[in-house]
């Protein structure tokens, strides 16, 4: 196990000068499970490959433990990587696939067998050791790929979108499996995904990236409740955060003027200092919108459609040119095609600068 530290780590591709990663700086604690998340092309896989040694580092310092590893070959970094593709040898059995890297390192046969058996037991693969990959399901093959990494007993596990090829049910099961393995081994784990639900459920901390730049590093709930900027706010959460852009006014209480005679009361909101008369973007989580009691409506959008998902219903709303989503209990939802009075939880509102996207402190 080891700490991993990045100091202004940068990757620029010579052809075209594309900046894939721009000055990433953060530390990963010994034994921590951290997730790198962001949209496609944000630099998360490039960053992981630099940690693995599969991509060169243009500038900055990368440490694994106490050692600077910028120029250390991958095989000498004491890491193990699990890829999106299972990359199993089809002609080898499960046991042979898991043992192969240890055989290349010329470990004693008895130790190899013991490590393979221990990993197989942890991953519930004991009855499948003599099967070949073609005889396994997708989830079983992914567990074999994890087992092949586990037997190496590395300082750091690197996982690059390992669940992307699985269906939704298997992904949920494998997320729990990976968390359980991490709890048992205590090995530092760096996990890359573009799926924000996966990031929120797996990460002890999350690194959010956009266009090669680190936007924020924090725990899942801190990112959800106190995002640093509008990108983080709208990227994390399902359904995504609602946003309203307008001018703050004082009219017997704070009001957001959206233009075109559309105004939203902000009862109970904690406004940023000096914001009256200023244009802002307001963030509202779907769970902070509710059907208003008679005479208490703060906005009156039109219901466009309903999405029942069992224990709740997502209500899609239209307020002028703005689309909103409310997360409501499944009992007695409003009817599609009709306006509905809604209230919002003022103390939960977030305010953002419309130009920079930075969150404005209350």
LINCORQUI-V162256 format. One line per field, one symbol per residue. phi: phi as a letter, one per 30 degrees, with the letter a starting at -180 (. if undefined). A space follows every 50 residues. Layout:
phi->???
This chain:
phi->.adbbbbhdbbbdediidcdbcidbaccdeidccccbldeidjddddddd ddjdbdcdajbccciccdcecddedcchbbbccdddhcdddcdeddddde dddddhdeedddedddddddddchcedcdcdcedccdddddddddddddd ddhddbccbchdcddcdeddddddeddddddddddidebcbcaccddedd dcddbbcccbhicddabadedddddbddadddeddcjbddddbbcacdbc bikdbccdihicbbdceidcdddicdicdbcccbdedccbdddeicdcab dcdcacbdbjdabccdbbbicccbbccbdddhddddjbdbdbcbdedcdc cbddddiddcdd
